[in-house]
Structure formats: structure tokens, C-alpha cells
Amino acid sequence: MFSSIEDVIERFAKNNYIASRRIATVIYLASELRKPILVEGPAGVGKTDLAKVLAASLGFEMIRLQCYEGLDEGKALYEWEYAKQLLYTQILKDKISEVLVGAKGLTEAVDRIAAQDEVFFSERFVLPRPLLKAISSEQPSVLLIDEIDKADAEFEAFLLELLSDFQVTVPELGTIKAKHIPLVVLTSNNAREMSDALKRRCLHLYIDFPDRAQELAIVKLKVPEAAAKLAEEVVTVVQSLRKLDLKKTPGISETLDWVKALTLLNVNSLDQELVTETLDTIVKYEGDVRKAQEELKDYVRRVRARRGTEAGSDKDLLN
Amino acid sequence: MQEKLVEFANLLRENGVRVSLAETLDAFSASEVTGLAERDAFRAALRATMVKRASELPVFEELFDIYFSGLGEIIKQASQAVQNALSMSDQEFQKFLDQIEKMLQKEGKNLSELAKQLLQNNSGEMERKIREAARAVKLSGIERTIEENYFARALARQLGLDKIEAEIKQLREQLEQMDIGSELKAKIEEYLERRLKALDDIIRRYVRMEREKRDIKQKEDQRLNQIGEKSFYYLTEEELKKMNEAVTRLAQRLKNVITVRRKRSKKGRFDIKRTLRQNLAFGGVPFKLRFEKRKKEKPQVVILCDVSDSVRNASRFMLQFVYSLQDLYSRVRSFIFVADIGEVTECFRNNDAKEALDVALTGDIINVYAHSNFGYAFRNFVTDHLGAVNKRTTVIVLGDARNNYNLPHDWCLREIRQRAKKVIWLNPESRNTWGFGDSEMERYAPHCDLVEECRNLNQLYRVVDRLVAG
């Protein structure tokens, strides 16, 4: 576990994640108070990454549950392995007849089989899914419940027992309590408002797009090979694009993709043509592309004007 | 500290942030982990435990600033102002305060606690005293600006300001007889004067701050409510923006309800035949259950939206609503008309809301500068697009039914209704003007299943409620 907020920041930094003090405080609190964290914010700001880095920086195993519409207990918690049970009954047919030897009447035969019930409904035939895995894990773990907003409201209610008491109930086996309380991270893109009951059980962390300085630091950390000037320009452009009314606002991951792509192309500085060619790395809708292009034209014009007043040395970049 | 946190939680609640008891308890334990010394961590701890909605974050930030640095900050600023007035540097001021303290030890035996703290610049103790007094006079009940004076006076009385005044006056008299340089004497005299004024200032600003605390959310709420009741016709630019948000939320709400409903009906009845067939492989033991698949009945909507001049502002909203609806259902066909009628489904699908609305309203699709002619539009719809309507379709007409004395052709609407599941007419005009002048509402209404006045957001909410219920 972490020893202090600074410790969180340091260990996250070692794993290439720049955690602001606010984020680090929430992580530290979660590890101290053993509370789940509900991370919200626009797509592409590193919500899922947060969980991954948390696991990595503690050396814990990460167990991930991806939510989707129609996800149910069977997929999330456990399932009985019917086929395996069936196979065992077939193999053990002889044994069953042994059990039934001397049984008088159907009732007694059924009773005898019923007495053996727990053989078939034991942990041997349970197929653990992510939630059960996290609860019964021998090692402490980080449980990521990704995009909880995609799951149905019923599933959310089902999670409540797990999140507040760290236990789950399998009717045939009874209640299973966690050996190690996992650190739980839930992420949501706000497609749907989470219920108050869920929110009450969680610490709430809202991650917004980073400001310029932060984003620049992230780019430098993740794409160290990128030219400093290029990184700065890309960040400036992306920051200004976020201010536009786009259908899908570019996230940090898009910024990184773009910087990587441009670096691969051996580019040191943005120019009009390149921007047009590579714009689809950051903007994903046709309408958005149009808007972004307008904005970028403006940007390049501004840069050109500024450079014009400086020196003539940058001629090669913009012609 | 706990007391302060409870009070803060109450304050958040008063401003519309939902903080439960459990969350307040979490805030206790969280603040114990981070401690109070480091402000950012403390703030983050409260933020993570008490605020669970991104939309409530601004209120929290503002209140936190007011509450946790509020009074302390005011006292600090007041003291800074005194120092500035005496034009001393930090060092000089500190030295000067030491002198004052010495003097007080000698001369100020009969000074009250608060007066001493005031003169010695003991801000922590002062803050405590003032908060105590504020509780005594129930300052937290302040609501309106005009109450500021009253509470300021009450607080001053509670603190014993007049007594302090007298004490300081006495101190000045003693000062006269003291054997110190005249320059220092003047300085001290000015200091006493300023300090007294500073306390008055602190009280006033504190009272105002308390009032503001209770104001932040109130204003916002009032505003939204007002917009809700305000007719679509008279909205300012900023209100339009707010309204857009509200309409989107409305559509979202509709969507939530519909998704839950569709989910519930997903599984049909137990299907014996298919179950047996599927489980033949297991010797007829039914390991896998099969259910009849219900046919999904996809709701179909056809929208006819009047975009003539007379309803321009309203139709923008109606279109915004149409746009959100179209985002929501896969089978919505949207038409706009003035006299001509044109389909905008594709245009809405491919553009974002603002662009789509612009395209629809600038006359690229139909001539929007003509005089409205509902009859003509309906007849054209029946000839060209009647195929869009079948027995699963809900037809929604948005318009004021002002037909410029043209032929109403209400038989077209009857024809549409015969084919459709439901016809709903939303009229942005006030109900008591229907049927007067060139309004053909009376003629059209018998052919509709539901006719509603829909001239502001609250009414739109009600209509949506009814649609969802039906």
C-alpha cells in the first residue's frame, strides 16, 4: 500500500502516469479507507489507465470486467459448468448405481441422490468470472469495472453488495467473503447517471481534460522521442480543438496517437498539409474534421504571422 | 472539526448538492487520513467523498473557498489593510506588534479578550470568537440582502463592539500619559483607530459572505425555473443555450425510460419445443432453457414540423427536440414544412444539431419564406410520403395551425390518422387563441389522438411524460 500522497505520485510517475495531486489524494484515500473509486470524465482522459497503473504500481494483479448492455450475474460473477457436471455424471454412472443399491422405491433413491447433491454444486464446478475471481483471489488485486454506465441499472444494484461488504452470495455455496479486499476502480463515461446508492459507496473522482502544461508533460513522458517543438504545437492545437463544439472531443490518447504518428513521419513541426493528412488520427467524424480544419487554418495562419516577426529561419517549415 | 464538516455538509445541501449522512461520515474519515494542514489534499478528500456529480463540482469549489478560507481570509485581509495603511514592511509590522504586546501587558489589564486578540493580531482566536457569536445570533438564517445590516448589528452587539470601542478609547487616554516618543504615540494611535475600523469591516464582510453562500444555487435554480415557464417566443441568446441543454436532458430521460422498458420485454415465454430439441444432446435433460423470442416492436415516429416565420423561435426548439428524438429511435423520419414539405431525416442524421438546424431553417430544403399553408403541406405529404406511415407509426405534428385562410384539407390528416397508430399535435400557441383568426386548430383537432399546448419547456416535459406513459 501507499505510505502517503507523495508516494502515490512517485509510484505512478514510475509507471508513466502523471497523477495530479487531486487524483493522488483520492487514490491514497481509497487505499487507506478501502473504498471503491468511481472515476468519471470524458472519453480518453486516462480513466482505464488509472486502474492499470494502480495495479502496476502496487504490484497487484488486475482483474478487469468490461461492462456492456445485457451483462448479467452469470457473466460477471460465476456460472455453473453444466457440461462438466454432465460429464461427471456420465463417468460416475457406476458409482451412482452403487449408491442406489438396495434402495427401496423411488423416494428413497431420490433421497440418496439428493444427499450427494453438494458434490455437484461445489466449487469444483463453479466457473469463476471476474468478480468472483477478485473476491476469492489469494493475492490482493485491483478490480477494474470498466464503463459501468454501459451496464443496466439492475446490474448496478447487484454490485452494491460486493462494493460495500466485499462479499458475494452464491445460493448453493453460501456467502463468500473476500480474503483480500480488492481495490475497486469503476469507470463511467456518463452515458447514464449512476444511482445514488452506488455513488454513496464510492469515492468520486472526476477527471477532466488536462491543461496545457499537464498535457505537455504527459506527451513528453509517453513519447519521449518526439521533438519538443512538435509536442508543444500538437498540444496547443488539440487544446484549441477541445474548445470547439465537436461530436467527439479528442482525448489524451488521441493527442498521443497524433504525436506518435507525426514522429514516425519524422516531422519536427506542424504544417498545413501534414495536418490535413493526419487529422483523422484525432478527429473521428466527418463533420468534426471540417470544423477542425477551419480552426487549424486559423492556427497555422497565426503561427505564420508570429514567425514572420521573429526571423526568417523557419521558412522551410511552412512552405 | 467534525462540527465544521457537518455544517459544511448542510451548506452543500442547502445549495442543492445531495450529501448523505454516510457521505459526511466518509468525509470525516477521509479528512482524518489527509489531515487539515495540507489544503489541497483536504479539499480533494472532501470533494471525492461529498460530491458525486460533475455538475455539482463548481458549487462545491465555490463553497469550499467561501467556507474554509472565508472568515480566516477576511481577517487576514483586514490585518493586511491595517499594515498597508501604516505603510510598514512585514518586519516592521511584526516589530510594531511586539511593542503593542508589551504595552498591552503593562496597560491593558482591563481589556477584554477580543480587544486584546484584535490588537495583537491573533487571527485564529478571533475567528473562533466571531464564529461563536455568529452561531449565537443565528447568522446562518440570513437570506436576503436587506437583512445584512440587521445581522451585522446583531453580530457586533454579540461581540461587544461598543465595549471594545470604549476600552480602546480608554487605552488612548492612557497612551497620552505614557512616556514614549511622539512619533510612536501617533503610530499607535492610528493603529488603534484602524484596528477598530477593521473589526467593523470584518463583521460586515463576514455577514455578506454568509448571505452569498446561500445564494449561489438559488439564483441558478430560479433561472432555470423561469426559463421553464417562459414561452419559446421570448428567449434571449443565453437562455436559448440553457434551453438546448434542457432539451437534450429531456430526450435522455425519454431514452432511459424506453431502454428499461424494452429490456423487460426481452424474454418471452418458456419454449418447450425448442428446449427439448436443444437438449437432445444431453439425453433430454433440460440443461439449457429456451424462451420464445419476442418480436421487438421498434417504435416508429414521423414528425411534421412547421418552420414558418410565425413560430420561428419555437420551431428551433421543436427541431432540437426532433433532432434528439431522431438520435434516440432508429426509425424516425422528420419533415419540415411551410407550404412545401421536405424531408430532413438524412440531414439530421449526418450533421450535428446546430448545423442541421441551420440547414433546415435557411431554406436549403424547402422555401421557408413562403406563407404557411398547412393544407397544401398535408396534401403533399399524403401524395408523396404516405408510405412512411403504417400502423406502428406515431405521427407528431408541431405547428400553430395558422393556415392564412387557405384550404385546410383536413381530410389529409384524417387519412394519415387512419393509417397511423397515433397522431399527436403540439401547438406552440396559447390554447385560448386556437380557432380564432386563421387558426384551423378546431378543424384539425378531431383527427388527432392528443392535442397539447406546448409553448414552454415545462409543458414539453409534461408532454414527454404523457408520451412515455402511453
Interface residues (C-beta under 8 A of the other chain):
Chain A: I5 R21 R22 T25 V26 Y28 L29 E32 L33 K35 I37 L38 E40 G41 G70 Y82 A83 L86 D152 A153 N190 R192 E193 M194 D196 K199 R200 C202 L203 H204 L205 Y206 D245 K247 E286 G287
Chain B: R18 S20 A22 E23 D26 S29 A30 V33 T34 E38 D40 A41 R43 A44 A45 R47 A48 T49 V51 K52 R53 A54 L57 N256 V260 K263 F282 V285 F287 K288 N350 N351 D352 K354 E355
